[in-house]
Amino acid sequence: MSEQLPIGTLLDSDAPAVLQASRLNRHTFWCGQSGSGKTYALGVLLEQVLLHTRLPLVILDPNSDFVHLGGVREDAAPESAARLAERDVRVLRSGSGHGDPLRVRFVDLDVRSRAAILQMDPVLDAEDFNAVLRVEADLLAGLDQPLVAWLRERPEPAFQRVATRIENLGVAEWDLWAWGGPDVTDVLSERADATVVDIGGFDSTAQMQAAALAVLDRLWAGRHERIGRLVVIDEAHNLCSPEATTPLARLLTDRIVQIAAEGRKYGIWLLLSTQRPSKLHPNAISQCDNLALMKMSSPRDLEELSQIFGYAPGELIRRSPGFSQGQALFAGGFAREPQLVRMGSRLTEEGGADVPIELR
C-alpha cells in the first residue's frame, strides 16, 4: 500500500494533494483560528492515517470533536467506508454519549501527579508530600476502604492533613475516579487503532488536566517499549500553557514539553493542534518538524510561525489571512515540498460541528 495519504487537492492546480505517512514520526504543529476548518481538516488526516497505516492514534479531545471517528457518513465512498468500519476505535467519554466512561485509578497515578492533583509543592509542602511518598507501597498494594478513611486511621499528623486536603478540595468526589475498576491506562494497553479520550465533559478544568496527565504519564512510563503512537492533543494551548499557574497545570505542561523534546526516539509523536499559537509553550512548538497552517489573521502569530518554521516559505505563510475555510499550507517532513491545499471531505461525522441557525 502506498505511504501517501490523500488529503485533498492542491489550491493552485487542483492536482491531488498528499502527505507522507512515514514522516508522521516527527512532531506536527497544526494551527488555524476559529472558523478556519482546523478541526474538520485534522479529521481528514486522521481518517487517512486509519485507512492507510497501522499507526495507533491517541486523541485527547476536549470538545468531543472526534468521538464519531469510529462511524462513517452515509455519503462516504463504499470502499473507504468498509475499510474504516474494520478499524478498532475506542471512545472514552467524560460525559454522556456513546462510548465507555473515562476513568482513572488515583492510586495508579505517578506520585508526582497525585501530589499535583492535591496542589502540593515538594518544597513548600515538604512534610505532607513526603507522607504521600511513604504510603506509596500501601496504595499500590490496594486499599480495602476509601482513601480518606484509610488516611484518617493513620496516627501521623501529616496523614491527617493530607486527608483534610482531599476533603477540602473535593477531589474524592470527582467523576474521574475508577475506584478500582477499569481505567484509561487499561484501554491504552489494548493498543486500539484509535483511542479517543473525550476530556471536556468534566465539571472542572482540574479533572480534564488530571485525565490528560494520566494518559501522558502512561505513555511516557511505557516509552521503552518503543511502540509508535501518534498522540493528538486538540486545543493544546489549554493543556500546555507557558503561564500554567497550578501544580497540576505546570506538571502537565512539563510532561508535554518533555515528550516534545525526548519522545520522538521512543515512538511517541505529538500532533499539537491549536487556534492560539502564542498561548502554547514555545518549547513544545519548537520541536515540531511538520506544519499545517490554516487561516490565521494575527500578524504576531504569523511572524512567530515564520521565525520558528524556517522550512515554510514566508510568502506562503503570509497568504494565510486570505485562506478560505478548509484551505491550508503544509510544510516540513510530511510534505515533499511546501504546498497549499484545499482539504477533502470527511468520511466520518465531525462531533463538534457548528450549530446551525434555523430560518423561518
DALIN-V670426 format. One record per residue. N is the residue number from 1. RES is the residue in three letters. PSI is psi in whole degrees, -180 to 180 (none if undefined). OMEGA is omega in whole degrees, -180 to 180 (none if undefined). D_LAST is the distance of its C-alpha to the last C-alpha in Angstrom with 2 decimals. Layout:
BEGIN
n:res:psi:omega:d_last
N:RES:PSI:OMEGA:D_LAST
N:RES:PSI:OMEGA:D_LAST
END
This chain:
BEGIN
n:res:psi:omega:d_last
1:MET:141:-179:50.04
2:SER:145:177:49.13
3:GLU:-1:-179:48.55
4:GLN:131:-180:45.85
5:LEU:110:179:42.30
6:PRO:127:-175:39.77
7:ILE:-6:-179:36.82
8:GLY:-144:-180:35.26
9:THR:152:177:36.56
10:LEU:138:-173:38.48
11:LEU:-35:-173:36.42
12:ASP:-6:-176:39.05
13:SER:-11:-176:40.22
14:ASP:10:174:37.79
15:ALA:156:180:40.78
16:PRO:139:176:40.26
17:ALA:134:-178:40.21
18:VAL:157:170:42.12
19:LEU:158:-176:43.43
20:GLN:114:-177:46.82
21:ALA:-37:-176:46.67
22:SER:-20:-178:50.24
23:ARG:11:169:49.38
24:LEU:2:174:46.98
25:ASN:30:171:50.23
26:ARG:158:178:49.60
27:HIS:147:-176:47.14
28:THR:137:175:43.82
29:PHE:125:-173:41.67
30:TRP:117:-174:37.96
31:CYS:155:178:35.86
32:GLY:144:-178:32.72
33:GLN:169:179:30.46
34:SER:132:-180:27.07
35:GLY:-2:-178:24.62
36:SER:-16:-175:27.59
37:GLY:18:-175:27.12
38:LYS:-50:-176:30.30
39:THR:-41:177:29.65
40:TYR:-47:-178:28.18
41:ALA:-39:178:31.24
42:LEU:-38:177:33.60
43:GLY:-36:176:32.36
44:VAL:-47:180:33.30
45:LEU:-46:-177:36.81
46:LEU:-36:176:37.24
47:GLU:-41:-180:36.29
48:GLN:-35:175:38.95
49:VAL:-43:178:41.46
50:LEU:-39:-177:40.96
51:LEU:-39:-167:41.36
52:HIS:-7:-177:44.37
53:THR:170:172:46.36
54:ARG:19:-178:47.88
55:LEU:114:179:46.99
56:PRO:140:178:45.64
57:LEU:136:169:42.54
58:VAL:116:-171:42.18
59:ILE:116:172:38.77
60:LEU:111:-165:38.23
61:ASP:98:-176:34.46
62:PRO:-13:-175:33.12
63:ASN:17:-180:29.38
64:SER:34:-178:29.47
65:ASP:-24:-173:28.67
66:PHE:17:-177:31.39
67:VAL:-14:178:31.47
68:HIS:19:-177:30.27
69:LEU:-19:179:33.02
70:GLY:-7:178:34.82
71:GLY:172:180:32.14
72:VAL:152:177:31.03
73:ARG:153:179:27.85
74:GLU:-28:-178:27.62
75:ASP:9:179:27.75
76:ALA:148:177:30.82
77:ALA:131:-174:34.01
78:PRO:-43:-178:36.00
79:GLU:-47:179:39.22
80:SER:-40:180:37.74
81:ALA:-42:-179:35.66
82:ALA:-42:180:38.88
83:ARG:-40:-180:40.87
84:LEU:-35:180:38.32
85:ALA:-20:180:38.17
86:GLU:-14:-176:41.92
87:ARG:147:180:41.67
88:ASP:103:-180:42.32
89:VAL:120:179:39.42
90:ARG:136:179:39.75
91:VAL:124:177:36.99
92:LEU:118:-172:38.08
93:ARG:136:174:35.33
94:SER:-11:177:35.66
95:GLY:-157:180:32.80
96:SER:162:178:31.26
97:GLY:-180:-178:30.32
98:HIS:138:177:32.22
99:GLY:172:178:35.69
100:ASP:155:179:38.85
101:PRO:141:175:39.18
102:LEU:113:-177:40.19
103:ARG:154:180:43.49
104:VAL:137:174:46.54
105:ARG:115:-178:50.08
106:PHE:-42:-175:51.20
107:VAL:-17:179:54.85
108:ASP:-8:179:54.38
109:LEU:152:171:52.94
110:ASP:143:-175:55.24
111:VAL:-35:178:57.18
112:ARG:-33:178:55.85
113:SER:-41:178:52.28
114:ARG:-43:180:53.12
115:ALA:-39:180:54.71
116:ALA:-40:177:51.73
117:ILE:-35:178:49.36
118:LEU:10:177:51.75
119:GLN:43:178:51.67
120:MET:141:173:55.36
121:ASP:130:-177:57.19
122:PRO:-23:-179:60.33
123:VAL:-52:-177:62.32
124:LEU:-31:178:60.95
125:ASP:47:-169:60.69
126:ALA:-44:-176:63.67
127:GLU:-43:180:65.15
128:ASP:-38:176:61.94
129:PHE:-41:178:60.94
130:ASN:-33:177:64.39
131:ALA:-40:177:63.90
132:VAL:-40:177:60.85
133:LEU:-40:-173:63.07
134:ARG:-19:178:65.82
135:VAL:9:-177:63.73
136:GLU:-49:-177:62.49
137:ALA:-40:-180:64.84
138:ASP:-39:180:63.93
139:LEU:-44:-179:60.20
140:LEU:-29:179:60.64
141:ALA:-16:179:62.91
142:GLY:141:179:60.16
143:LEU:147:179:59.88
144:ASP:16:178:60.19
145:GLN:166:179:58.42
146:PRO:147:-175:55.59
147:LEU:-44:-178:56.34
148:VAL:-43:178:56.43
149:ALA:-40:179:58.83
150:TRP:-42:179:60.98
151:LEU:-37:-179:61.15
152:ARG:-25:179:62.07
153:GLU:-13:179:65.10
154:ARG:137:-175:66.46
155:PRO:-20:-175:68.95
156:GLU:136:-180:68.37
157:PRO:-35:-179:66.55
158:ALA:-39:179:64.41
159:PHE:-37:177:62.95
160:GLN:-39:179:62.17
161:ARG:-39:178:60.36
162:VAL:-42:178:58.30
163:ALA:-43:178:57.32
164:THR:-41:179:56.34
165:ARG:-45:180:54.31
166:ILE:-44:-180:52.36
167:GLU:-44:-177:51.69
168:ASN:-36:-180:50.75
169:LEU:-13:-178:48.27
170:GLY:18:-175:46.73
171:VAL:-37:-177:47.28
172:ALA:-21:-179:48.52
173:GLU:1:-179:45.18
174:TRP:142:175:43.16
175:ASP:-14:-174:41.06
176:LEU:-29:-166:42.48
177:TRP:140:-179:45.94
178:ALA:-22:-178:47.16
179:TRP:51:176:50.11
180:GLY:-13:-180:52.33
181:GLY:-173:179:49.77
182:PRO:146:178:48.42
183:ASP:180:-173:46.99
184:VAL:-33:-179:45.35
185:THR:-29:175:48.75
186:ASP:-42:-179:49.57
187:VAL:-41:178:46.53
188:LEU:-36:-179:47.45
189:SER:-20:180:50.91
190:GLU:-12:173:49.55
191:ARG:53:175:48.49
192:ALA:163:176:45.32
193:ASP:-36:175:43.83
194:ALA:135:174:41.08
195:THR:111:-179:40.83
196:VAL:115:-178:37.49
197:VAL:99:-177:38.16
198:ASP:100:-171:34.90
199:ILE:2:-172:36.14
200:GLY:-1:-174:33.02
201:GLY:4:180:32.52
202:PHE:161:-178:35.50
203:ASP:-17:-176:35.45
204:SER:150:176:37.69
205:THR:-35:-178:38.28
206:ALA:-39:178:41.90
207:GLN:-42:177:41.08
208:MET:-45:-180:39.07
209:GLN:-39:179:42.03
210:ALA:-40:178:44.55
211:ALA:-45:179:42.86
212:ALA:-41:180:42.78
213:LEU:-38:178:46.40
214:ALA:-42:179:47.49
215:VAL:-49:-176:46.17
216:LEU:-36:175:47.77
217:ASP:-42:-180:50.99
218:ARG:-44:180:51.30
219:LEU:-39:-180:50.85
220:TRP:-40:179:53.33
221:ALA:-31:-180:55.84
222:GLY:18:-174:55.82
223:ARG:-30:-177:56.05
224:HIS:-11:172:59.57
225:GLU:-20:177:58.31
226:ARG:50:175:56.88
227:ILE:113:-179:53.91
228:GLY:131:176:51.50
229:ARG:143:171:47.98
230:LEU:114:-177:44.98
231:VAL:109:-177:43.63
232:VAL:123:178:40.08
233:ILE:102:-180:39.12
234:ASP:148:-175:35.48
235:GLU:51:-171:34.70
236:ALA:-22:179:38.49
237:HIS:-22:178:38.65
238:ASN:-17:-176:37.87
239:LEU:-12:-175:40.98
240:CYS:65:-176:43.40
241:SER:139:174:43.36
242:PRO:-9:-179:46.44
243:GLU:29:179:45.74
244:ALA:135:-172:45.83
245:THR:-17:-179:47.03
246:THR:158:177:47.81
247:PRO:-38:-179:50.51
248:LEU:-46:180:47.97
249:ALA:-39:179:45.80
250:ARG:-42:-180:49.00
251:LEU:-40:178:50.39
252:LEU:-45:177:47.20
253:THR:-45:180:47.20
254:ASP:-39:-179:50.90
255:ARG:-43:180:50.40
256:ILE:-43:178:47.76
257:VAL:-38:178:49.99
258:GLN:-44:179:52.95
259:ILE:-39:177:51.22
260:ALA:-38:-177:50.18
261:ALA:-36:-171:53.82
262:GLU:-11:-171:55.63
263:GLY:-25:-174:53.30
264:ARG:-42:-177:53.41
265:LYS:-17:178:56.98
266:TYR:0:-179:56.11
267:GLY:22:174:53.10
268:ILE:101:-173:50.43
269:TRP:125:-176:48.10
270:LEU:145:164:45.23
271:LEU:108:-176:41.86
272:LEU:117:-178:40.49
273:SER:133:-178:36.83
274:THR:155:170:35.46
275:GLN:1:-177:33.20
276:ARG:74:-179:35.91
277:PRO:-37:-178:39.26
278:SER:-14:179:40.95
279:LYS:2:-179:40.28
280:LEU:143:-176:41.99
281:HIS:127:-176:45.75
282:PRO:-26:180:47.52
283:ASN:-16:173:50.15
284:ALA:-44:-179:47.56
285:ILE:-41:-173:45.95
286:SER:-15:-180:49.37
287:GLN:0:-174:50.31
288:CYS:129:-180:47.56
289:ASP:-5:176:48.81
290:ASN:142:179:45.46
291:LEU:130:168:42.56
292:ALA:117:-176:38.94
293:LEU:121:176:37.18
294:MET:-162:-175:33.54
295:LYS:128:179:31.84
296:MET:118:-174:33.67
297:SER:-12:-176:33.58
298:SER:116:178:36.16
299:PRO:-36:-180:39.48
300:ARG:-47:-180:41.40
301:ASP:-42:-178:40.07
302:LEU:-38:179:40.69
303:GLU:-42:179:44.20
304:GLU:-40:178:45.05
305:LEU:-39:178:43.81
306:SER:-38:-179:45.97
307:GLN:-38:-177:48.96
308:ILE:-45:-174:48.51
309:PHE:77:-178:47.68
310:GLY:-20:180:50.37
311:TYR:-7:178:49.90
312:ALA:118:-178:46.47
313:PRO:133:-178:47.05
314:GLY:-35:-178:46.01
315:GLU:-28:177:44.57
316:LEU:-39:176:42.13
317:ILE:-39:-178:41.15
318:ARG:-12:175:40.50
319:ARG:-11:-175:37.94
320:SER:-43:-179:35.73
321:PRO:-22:-180:33.64
322:GLY:2:179:32.59
323:PHE:142:169:31.52
324:SER:169:179:28.07
325:GLN:131:178:26.37
326:GLY:0:177:28.68
327:GLN:146:-173:31.74
328:ALA:155:170:34.90
329:LEU:129:174:38.58
330:PHE:132:180:40.97
331:ALA:161:-179:44.59
332:GLY:-164:-173:47.56
333:GLY:-33:-175:49.38
334:PHE:-2:174:46.57
335:ALA:124:-177:45.93
336:ARG:-29:172:48.99
337:GLU:155:179:48.07
338:PRO:135:-175:45.27
339:GLN:144:174:42.23
340:LEU:131:-168:38.74
341:VAL:141:167:36.35
342:ARG:115:-173:32.90
343:MET:146:178:32.17
344:GLY:-173:-176:31.68
345:SER:152:176:29.19
346:ARG:150:173:29.35
347:LEU:-22:180:30.91
348:THR:165:-179:29.60
349:GLU:143:174:26.35
350:GLU:121:-176:25.92
351:GLY:-32:-175:25.85
352:GLY:35:-179:24.34
353:ALA:154:-179:21.55
354:ASP:147:175:18.89
355:VAL:124:-177:16.03
356:PRO:155:173:12.79
357:ILE:124:180:9.78
358:GLU:136:178:6.71
359:LEU:148:179:3.79
360:ARG:none:none:0.00
END
